[in-house]
Amino acid sequence: MKNYKYNEFIKIAKKLNDFSIIPLLMGSVGLEVVTGKWWDAQDLDIHVPGDRRGWEVPPQLSIHNWKNIMEIMEGMG
C-alpha cells in the first residue's frame, strides 16, 4: 500500500529532526501505518513536543521551537 501522506510525514519529520524536534505521527495516517488498513485520511496529524508543565503554560509558549517549526513548514510549502 502506497501511503503518500505517510511519505510526506517522513519528509517533514526529517526536516524537524535537523532542529532536534522529534514529531509523532497520529490520526488516520498513523492508524493506516499501524493497521495496514485504509482509513481515508483527509489530513496529516503531527504531534510535536510541548512544555511538560502542560496547561500551566500560556498557549503561545506551550510548543517548544514554534518559530523553527513554522519556518520549516513554510519553507516546505
C-alpha positions as CSV (number, residue, x, y, z in Angstrom):
1,M,0.0,0.0,0.0
2,K,1.4,3.4,-1.0
3,N,0.7,6.0,1.5
4,Y,1.5,9.4,0.2
5,K,0.6,11.2,3.4
6,Y,2.9,8.9,5.4
7,N,5.7,9.7,2.9
8,E,5.0,13.4,3.5
9,F,5.2,12.9,7.2
10,I,8.7,11.3,6.8
11,K,9.9,14.3,4.8
12,I,8.6,16.7,7.4
13,A,10.0,14.6,10.3
14,K,13.5,14.6,8.7
15,K,13.4,18.4,8.4
16,L,12.2,18.7,12.0
17,N,14.9,16.3,13.2
18,D,17.5,18.7,11.9
19,F,16.4,21.0,14.7
20,S,16.3,18.2,17.3
21,I,12.4,18.2,17.1
22,I,11.0,14.6,17.1
23,P,7.5,14.5,15.8
24,L,4.9,11.8,16.4
25,L,2.5,10.6,13.7
26,M,-1.1,10.5,14.9
27,G,-4.6,10.3,13.5
28,S,-5.8,8.4,10.5
29,V,-2.5,8.2,8.7
30,G,-0.9,6.7,11.9
31,L,-3.7,4.2,12.0
32,E,-3.1,3.3,8.4
33,V,0.6,2.7,9.0
34,V,-0.1,0.6,12.2
35,T,-3.1,-1.5,11.0
36,G,-2.3,-1.7,7.2
37,K,-5.9,-0.7,6.6
38,W,-7.1,2.3,4.6
39,W,-8.8,4.9,6.9
40,D,-9.4,7.5,4.2
41,A,-7.2,10.1,5.9
42,Q,-8.1,13.7,5.0
43,D,-5.2,15.3,6.7
44,L,-1.8,14.7,8.4
45,D,-1.8,14.9,12.2
46,I,1.6,15.5,13.7
47,H,2.3,16.0,17.4
48,V,5.4,17.9,18.4
49,P,6.9,18.1,21.9
50,G,5.5,20.7,24.2
51,D,6.2,22.2,27.6
52,R,6.0,19.4,30.2
53,R,4.0,21.8,32.5
54,G,1.0,21.4,30.2
55,W,-1.9,23.7,30.9
56,E,0.1,25.9,33.2
57,V,1.9,27.4,30.3
58,P,0.3,30.1,28.1
59,P,-0.7,28.7,24.6
60,Q,1.9,30.8,22.8
61,L,4.6,29.2,24.9
62,S,3.4,25.6,25.1
63,I,5.1,24.3,21.9
64,H,8.8,24.2,22.0
65,N,10.6,25.7,19.0
66,W,7.4,27.0,17.5
67,K,9.2,29.6,15.5
68,N,11.5,27.0,13.9
69,I,8.6,24.7,13.2
70,M,6.7,27.5,11.4
71,E,9.8,28.4,9.4
72,I,10.4,24.8,8.4
73,M,6.8,24.2,7.4
74,E,6.5,27.4,5.4
75,G,9.8,26.6,3.7
76,M,8.4,23.3,2.6
77,G,5.3,24.9,1.2
